[in-house]
Structures are given as C-alpha cells and as structure tokens.
C-alpha cells in the first residue's frame, strides 16, 4: 500500500470511530431519556433533535468508506469474483468508477446544501437552536471519502492489471 493509501485508511478509520461514537451516543441518550421519563417524568430535552439532526446522519455516513474497504456492505454480485482476464478487470474498474461518479454527485449536492446552511446561518429551533450546517456536513464528508476510496480502488485495479 502506498503513502496515499495509508493516509486514506487512517482517515477512514478516524471517521469510522466517529460514526461508532455517534451510535454509542444515540444508545446512551435514548436509554437515559427512557429512564428519565420512566422514573422522574422528565424527558431529556435535547435527545430527539441531537439524534435526528447530528447523530443519525453521522452514524449512517461516516463509516461508509471503511465498511466498503472491509467488504462489509451487503452486495448482490452479478459478476463472479474469481474471474480473471482483461475484460473482467475493465468491468471491475468501470463498476468502481460508476459508483464513484454517483457518490461524487451525492457529495457535490449535499456539500452545496451544507454550504448554504452555513452561509445562511440556518438553525433548527427547539430546546436548543441547532445550527444545521454542522448537521448536514457529515453526508458530504462520508460520501466524499467513499468516492476517494472508490477512485483509489479503481486506480489500484488498473495498476495491478497492467503489472500482471
């Protein structure tokens, strides 16, 4: 693995840990809210908005690239894995580039959405005024890193095909 691949892996791992921390925080907040309502009749005021706006998008998007790297996504492979030859390598590269193009579009559109939220100072009013730019930022971040991973895998696939 080259230097870029090592840095990409490190960034993916950091984002994955942030996604896992988001999941842990959701579990703690939800259980604390349940217990507070049950025993004291008092809800945790910030639980719903924090979970909905910040934690759920973070846990859904920040681990995308790491899970792809580890082969952890559910996938329906219509192309058998053990096939070799130049046509199969080209097809694998095409699939990776097609997925990278899709996630580039998602990154661009969600990035614009997050930028506009930051620029306009959009907030969600509730028990706390939640700035929406930070809430929207995890989607372009997670999808952008996945796009980089897909492009990296496509170039590695091309390099391994030319060297063999």
N, C-alpha and C positions, 0 to 999 in steps of 0.2 A: 504494500500500500504506500502510495506516495505521500508527500507532506500535505497536499491539499486534502487527500482522503482522511488523513489523521485529524486535521482540524475540523473537517466536516463531521467526522464521527464524534469528536469532542462536543461540538455544538449540538448535535442530535441528542447526545446523552444528557447534556445540561437541560435542554428543552423537555426531554422525556421526564427527568426528575421533577421539573416544574409542573408538568402535567400530572405526575403521580402525587405531588404535594397538593395540587388542586383537588384531586379525588379524595385524599385524606381530609382536607379541609371541609369538603362537602359532607363527608360522613360525620365529622365532629360537629359541624354546625347543625345538621339535620337532627342528630341524636340529642344534642343539647337543647334544641328548640322543642323537641318532643318531650323531653324530661322537664323542661321549664314549664311547658303548658300543662303537663300532667300533674306535677307536684305543687306548682305555685300559681297556675293560671295566667302566667305571663309569657308571651312569646318573645323570642329574640328578634327585635325589630329589623335588623339588617340581613337576616338569614336569606330571605327569599330573593331580594334584589342582588345580593352578592353572589349567590349561587347561580341565578338566572343570567346575569349580565357578565360576570367575570369568570367564575369557576367552570361552568359547563363548557363554554367555548374553549377555555384553556385546556381542559382535560380531553376534549374532542380533537383539538388541532395540534397541540404542541408535540404529541408523540407520533404523529403521522410518519415522519421520515424514519425515526428509529424503528418503528414497527415494520415498515417496508424493508429496511435494511436487514432486519432479523427474520424476514419472511413470515411475520405473524398475522398478516391480513388474511381474511377469508378470500379465496380466489377460485374462480372457475377457469381452469386452464384448458383451453381447447387445443393447445399445441403440446404434444408430449414433450417432457423435459429432457430426455436423453438423446434427442436427435442432433446430429451434427451435420456439418457441411455449410457452405457459404450462404445458401438461401435461408437456412434456419437462423443463422447469426443476423442476417439482414432483417428478418422478420422480428427477431427479438429487439433489435435496435429500433426498428420502426414502432413497435409497441411502446417502448420506453419513451421515445420522442413524442408519440401521440399523447401519452399520459402527461409528459412534461408540458406540452402545449396546453392541455386542459388546465393543469394546475398553475401555469403562467397566467392564464385568463382569470382564474379564481383569485390569484394573488393580486393581479392588477386591479380588478374590480373591487375586491374587499379592501385593498390598500387605499383606493380612492375614497371609499366610504369612510374608512378610519381617518384619513387625512381631513376630509370635510368636517367630520365630527370634531377633530382637534381644532381646525381653523375657525369653526363657528362656535366653539365652546359649548357644544350640545351637552345637556345633562338630563338624567332621568330623575324626576322628582319623587321623593319618598321620604322615609325616615331620615335619610341622608341624601344630599344631592350628589348623584353618581355621575362623574364625567364619562361620557360614552366613548370618547376616543380611545381610552385605555381598554374599554370593554371590547371594542372592535379590533384592536391591534393583534390579538392572538391568531386570528384567522389568516391574515396575510403572512404573518411570521411563520406559522406552522406549514402553510401551503407553499410558501416561498422556499423554505428549507427542503421540503419534499421535492419541489421542482428541481432544485440544485442536485439533490441525490439522484433523481431520475436522469438528469443530463450527465452526471458523473458516471452512473452505471452504463449509460449508452456509449460514452467515450471509452470506458474500460472494456466494454464488449467489443467495440471496434478495434481497439488496440490488441486485445487478445486474439481476435480473428486474423489480424494481419501478421502477428508474430508466430502463428502456428502454421 
